[in-house]
Amino acid sequence: MKSAPISLCVYCGSRHGARPAYTEVARALGRAIGSRGWQLVYGGGKVGLMGEVADATMAAGGRVVGVIPESLQQREVGHHGLDELHVVPDMHIRKRMMAERADAFIALPGGIGTLEELYEVWTWRQLGYHAKPLALLDVAGYYADLLRFMRHTVAEGFLGAEQHDNLIVDTEPERLLQGLAAKFNNGADGASDLSRV
């Protein structure tokens, strides 16, 4: 059973997207993280869904750790109101630090950066570099086609059903966090050796 507050790494868009539901769910997830006294680890931006989830987490009493590469910090998109903001040389170090500081991963709607981050930690889990839970918060059917394609990869023999099923999918932030909390309460240790990545 995990005794310290759970630290969640959230991947999401640096834009708000076309639907108000995306912003609403980012705020709802942040409130849910903060109200539990958990910690948010994210990409350190103050814009788009990234800024929304960070602000909502802090407003609800949670800690927030941001990790941003120098190139983005120089564009003045870094969030300076966080508990911790780490400015790192490149994206590789950013992603590794975020993964090391997290007990679990959640993806909200986002673009190619969000997808790349989700698939990287999913791949790391498949390769045995960590055993941390992975989750997708599907808002307004945003990921429906992606999920359909992932089932197709299983049917076509390129992904095992067990690895496919490692991705937890839900549409409600509260229910998703309850599911993650249950995993930790039931002994999920999130063991990792990210020094190998």
N, C-alpha and C positions, 0 to 999 in steps of 0.2 A: 504494500500500500504506500502510495506517495505521500510523504508528510509535508514537504515544502509546497508552496503554491505552484500550480501548473503554469508552465511557460509555453505559450502558443505562438508559433510562427505563422503569420498570416500573409499570404501572397494575394495581391489584388492590383487593380488598375490604377495608374497615375492620372486617369481621366474619370469623369463621373459616368460616362456611358449615356446611352440614348433614353433610358427608362428611369424615372424617379425611384422605382423599386430597388435599383442597385445601390443608390445612396442610402435609402431607408434601411436595407439589410446590413450595410456596412456599419451604420450607426447602432443598429440593434445588436450586432455581434460585439461591437466595442463595449456597449453598456453591459452586456452579459458577461464579458470577460472581466470588466472592472468591478461589477457588483459581487463577483466571486472572490475578489482580491487576487486574481491571477495576473500574470504578466504577459504583455504583448511584445513580441519581437517582430519587427517588420522592416521594410526597406528605407525608412527614415525620411520619407517625403512628407511635405505639408499639403500636397495637391491631390485632387481626385479622391478615389475611394481610400487611398492610403491615408490621407489627412483625416478623412472622416472617421475611420476606425480608430486611429490614434487619439483624436480629440475626444471621442465618445468613451474610450477606455479610461483616459485620465479623468474625465468629468465624473465617471462612476467610481473612482477610487483605485483604479488599477495602475500598476507600473508599466511604463512603455520604454522599450529599448529600440532605437533606430540604428541601422547600419547602412551607410550611404557611400558610394564611391566619390572620390574627389571631383571627377568630371561633372557629376550631377550637383554636388555641393556648390561648385563654382557658378552654376546656373541659378543659384539662389532658390532651389526647390527643397533644401533641407529644412526640417522642422526643428526649431531651436527651443521649443518648450517642453522637450522630453526629459525623462529622468536620466537617460543616457543617450548620447548621439555619438556614434563611432564613425569617423571619416576614414575610409580605407582606400588603398591605392587602386583597386580594380574590382570588377564584378566577381571574379573567382573567390577572392578573399571575403567579399561581402556575403556571398551565398554560403560559404563554409562557416563563417562566424555566426550567421543567422541559424544555421542548422545545429551548430554546437550549443547555442544558447536555448534551444527549443526542446520541449518534451513531446511535441506533436505539431503537425502541420495542417493548415486549412487554406484552401484556395477559394477566393470569392471571384466574381466576374473580373476579367481582365483580358489583356491582349497577349501577344506572343511572349512577352517577358514573364507574365504570370504562368503561362502554359509551360514555358521552358523550366521555370523554377519547380513547378509541381512535378513535371516528368523527371527532373534530375533527382529529387529526393525519393521519388517512387523507384527509380532505377537503382539508387543507392541501397534502398531496402531490398530490392530483388537480389542484389549482389551480396547482401549480408553485411553492409557497412553500418547499418543501424536497424533497430526493431521498433522505431517510433510510429505511432498511429498517423495515418494520412487521411485527410477528409476533403470533400468537395461540397461547398454550399451552393446548391443549384437554385438560382434565383430566377423566377419567371421563365423557367425552361431554358435558361441561357446555355447550359451545358448538355441539353438533351441530345443534340447531334453528336457531340463528342463521346458521350456515354454509349450511344448506339454504335459508334465506330469502335470503341474499345471492346464491346461485346463481339464485334466482327473480328477483331484481332484474335480473340480466343477461338472463335469458330474456325478461323483459317489456320490455326495452329502456331501462331507467333507469340502468344502469351498464354501462360498457364492460368487455369481458373483460380487457383489459390492466390496467385499474384494479383489477378484482376480484383478478387474479393478483398484484398488488403485496403482498397480505397473505400472509405466510408462515405456514403452520399446521403445528404439530407437537404430539406428545403427550409428548415426552421432553425435559426441560431440557437435558441434555448435547448431544443431537443438534441441538437448536434453536440453541444457542450455537455449535456447530461450523459450522452453516450460516451464521450471521451472520459469524463470523470469516472464513469463506471468501469472503464477499461483499467484506469489506474488503481481504483479501489479493489479490482479483482486481480491485481498483481502484475499488470503490464509494466515492465521495467524500462522500456525504451532504450535498452542497452545499445551502445554504439561504439564504433571505432572509426571516426571520421578522419583520423590522421592518415588513413590510407587513400583518401580521395584527392 
